Amino acid sequence: MKPEIAFEDFSKLDIRIGTIINVLDFPNAKKSAYQLSIDFGELGIKKSSAQITDLYTKKQLLNKQIVAIVNFPTKQIANFFSECLVLGIENKNKQIVLLQASKQIKNGEKVN
């Protein structure tokens, strides 16, 4: 377990719902990954690299709503610039299962 944090620390995270609108292979990544373009509504389209090729095909990801942190600084991964962090949970096989809302939500809505 990680150390306890103050609520103010958690409230600094900007966690939003977005829809994946494009999925590309990422052959330059060290580990197998996709390059995602995600529509966050009024926040615009942000890109992310995601190591989710074990459980998801490109077709399965297209138009899927996901949860992401959108206020981290841009991070360069090989020749790609990731602008948000897609959230998921590692299962017992060390594969990432994406977090998502149980119902359709407007893109860009904030997780509270």
C-alpha positions as CSV (number, residue, x, y, z in Angstrom):
1,M,0.0,0.0,0.0
2,K,1.2,3.5,-0.8
3,P,1.4,6.2,1.9
4,E,-1.7,8.2,2.8
5,I,-2.1,11.5,1.0
6,A,-4.2,14.6,1.6
7,F,-7.4,15.1,-0.3
8,E,-5.8,18.2,-1.8
9,D,-3.2,16.0,-3.4
10,F,-5.9,13.9,-5.1
11,S,-7.9,17.0,-6.1
12,K,-4.8,18.2,-8.2
13,L,-5.5,15.3,-10.7
14,D,-7.7,16.2,-13.6
15,I,-9.4,12.8,-14.5
16,R,-11.7,12.9,-17.5
17,I,-13.8,10.6,-19.7
18,G,-12.8,10.5,-23.4
19,T,-13.5,8.4,-26.5
20,I,-10.8,6.8,-28.5
21,I,-11.1,8.0,-32.1
22,N,-8.0,6.6,-33.6
23,V,-5.6,3.6,-32.8
24,L,-2.3,3.0,-34.4
25,D,0.4,0.4,-33.9
26,F,3.5,1.8,-32.1
27,P,6.5,-0.2,-33.4
28,N,9.1,2.1,-31.8
29,A,7.8,1.5,-28.3
30,K,10.1,-0.7,-26.1
31,K,7.0,-2.8,-25.0
32,S,4.1,-3.6,-27.3
33,A,1.8,-0.6,-27.3
34,Y,-0.7,1.5,-29.3
35,Q,-0.8,5.2,-30.1
36,L,-4.3,6.5,-29.2
37,S,-6.0,9.7,-30.2
38,I,-8.7,10.5,-27.6
39,D,-11.6,13.0,-27.8
40,F,-12.1,14.8,-24.6
41,G,-14.9,17.1,-25.8
42,E,-14.2,20.8,-25.0
43,L,-10.6,19.9,-23.9
44,G,-9.9,18.7,-27.5
45,I,-8.1,15.6,-28.8
46,K,-5.1,14.3,-26.8
47,K,-2.7,11.5,-27.7
48,S,-1.5,8.7,-25.4
49,S,0.6,5.6,-25.7
50,A,-0.9,2.6,-24.0
51,Q,0.5,-0.9,-23.4
52,I,-2.8,-2.7,-23.9
53,T,-2.1,-4.8,-26.9
54,D,-2.5,-8.1,-25.0
55,L,-6.2,-7.7,-24.2
56,Y,-7.5,-5.2,-26.9
57,T,-7.4,-5.1,-30.6
58,K,-7.4,-1.8,-32.5
59,K,-11.0,-2.5,-33.6
60,Q,-12.1,-3.1,-30.0
61,L,-10.6,0.2,-28.9
62,L,-12.1,2.4,-31.6
63,N,-15.0,4.4,-30.1
64,K,-14.4,3.0,-26.6
65,Q,-14.8,5.4,-23.7
66,I,-11.8,5.5,-21.3
67,V,-10.7,7.3,-18.2
68,A,-7.5,9.3,-18.3
69,I,-5.5,11.9,-16.3
70,V,-5.2,14.9,-18.6
71,N,-3.1,17.3,-16.6
72,F,0.3,15.6,-16.6
73,P,3.1,17.2,-18.6
74,T,3.6,15.8,-22.1
75,K,6.0,12.8,-22.0
76,Q,8.1,11.7,-25.0
77,I,8.0,8.0,-25.6
78,A,10.4,7.1,-28.5
79,N,9.3,9.3,-31.3
80,F,5.8,10.0,-29.9
81,F,4.5,12.6,-27.4
82,S,2.0,11.3,-24.9
83,E,-0.4,14.0,-23.6
84,C,-2.5,12.1,-21.1
85,L,-2.3,8.9,-19.0
86,V,-5.0,6.3,-19.8
87,L,-6.0,4.5,-16.6
88,G,-6.2,0.8,-16.1
89,I,-5.7,-2.1,-13.6
90,E,-3.1,-4.8,-14.0
91,N,-4.6,-8.2,-13.8
92,K,-3.0,-11.4,-12.4
93,N,-1.4,-12.0,-15.8
94,K,0.2,-8.5,-15.8
95,Q,-2.1,-7.3,-18.5
96,I,-3.8,-3.9,-18.3
97,V,-7.6,-3.8,-18.1
98,L,-8.9,-0.3,-19.0
99,L,-11.0,1.6,-16.6
100,Q,-14.3,2.9,-18.0
101,A,-17.7,4.3,-17.0
102,S,-20.5,1.8,-16.7
103,K,-22.8,4.1,-18.8
104,Q,-22.1,6.4,-21.8
105,I,-20.8,9.8,-20.6
106,K,-20.2,13.1,-22.4
107,N,-16.6,13.4,-23.5
108,G,-14.6,15.6,-21.2
109,E,-16.7,15.1,-18.1
110,K,-14.6,15.2,-15.0
111,V,-14.3,12.3,-12.6
112,N,-15.1,13.4,-9.1
